[in-house]
Amino acid sequence: MTQKFSIKGFADNSITGEKIAGFTTATDGYVMAKSSGNITWQQMDSDPTMGGDLSGTASNAQIAANAVGTTELATNAVTTNEIATNAVGVTELNVTAGTTGQALTIDGGGALGFTTIVTDPTMG
């Protein structure tokens, strides 16, 4: 039968490890943990290994490779200062590559495209 008790009436710091069945005094820095139904004192890891989107340890956590995508970036967070020189090509612009003699242009609707450049226009 499980008995319930109230902590009302116990003085601060009066319930110690020795007063809990099967427990002894813990070493400083240890925490109470439950494992396989048993409660024991265990040393707390002061610098645990990180997981999820982080790698390394807590004292030197790093963002894991490929963990940051478009959903993690705030609107307008990436400006020209964050884009390496020559890092943007036709693939990133979502435009089909032009041919020799063409130039990248933009139409009135904002669409990019390549247009043939007239090298000897007729003046009129």
SULFEN-V950247 format. One record per helix or strand of 2 or more residues. SS is the DSSP state (H for helix, E for strand). FROM is the first residue (numbers start at 1). TO is the last residue. If there is no record, write none. Layout:
SS_FROM_TO ; SS_FROM_TO
//
This chain:
H_17_19 ; E_30_35 ; E_38_43 ; E_54_55 ; H_58_60 ; E_62_63 ; H_70_72 ; H_80_82 ; H_90_93 ; E_102_106 ; E_112_116
//
